[in-house]
Each structure stands twice: as C-alpha cells, then as structure tokens.
Amino acid sequence: MVSVDTTQTSFKIKLDLYDKLRLQAVKERRTQAEIMNQAIEEYLERNDNQTKLVE
C-alpha cells in the first residue's frame, strides 16, 4: 500500500554507497527508505539551522 504523503523517486548513487546502505538496513532491521528519509530530514534540518545563523 502506498502512503498519500510519499512519492517514488529515482536517482543514481555510487555502487559502494548503495552496498553499505543495504547492509546497514539489514543490520538495523530497517528499510533503505527509512534510513534515507531520516538522513535527508537531518540534512535539511542542519542546513535550515545554518541558514538561520547567517540571516
């Protein structure tokens, strides 16, 4: 079932990075999407906080 608040996207990443992500997902018993969503949210939050410091 697809959630209404998600979208499917496609992009290229380095093969070794993908392999690490896949392995980490298995270790944490999480999906790759969960890890990527968390990482992107944290990145954007950090970026937003840095932008506020500059303003």
N, C-alpha and C positions, 0 to 999 in steps of 0.2 A: 504494500500500500504506500502510495506517495503522499507525503505531507503537503498541505497547501502552502506552507511557509518555507518551502525549499525549492531549489531549482537544480537541474542537472547541467553540469558544465564539463568541458573537455579542455585539457591543456597538457603540454608536454613538460615532463620533469626528467632530470638525469636518471638513468637506469639505476645507478648505485644508490641514489637517494630513495627511489621507489622501493628497492630491495630492503633498505633499512626501515622504511615506513611500514612495509608489510610485516617484517619481523617484529617490530615494536608493537604493532597492533595485535599480533598473536600473543606476545608476552603479556600485554596488558588486558587481553581478552576484550578488546575494543575494536570498533571498525576503523578502517583507514579514514573514512569520512569524519568520524568523531574526533580523531586526532587532528585532522586538517582544519576542521571548523574551530576547534579550540585554539590552535596555533594562529589562525587568521584573526580570530577575535582578540587574542592577546596582542598581536602585532598592531592591529588597528587602534586598540586602546592605548598602547605605548606611544604610537605615532600621534594620536589625538592629544595626549598629555604633553608631549614635546611641543606640539604646535601651540598649545595654550601658554606655555612658558615663553615663547617667542613674542606672542602678541602683546 
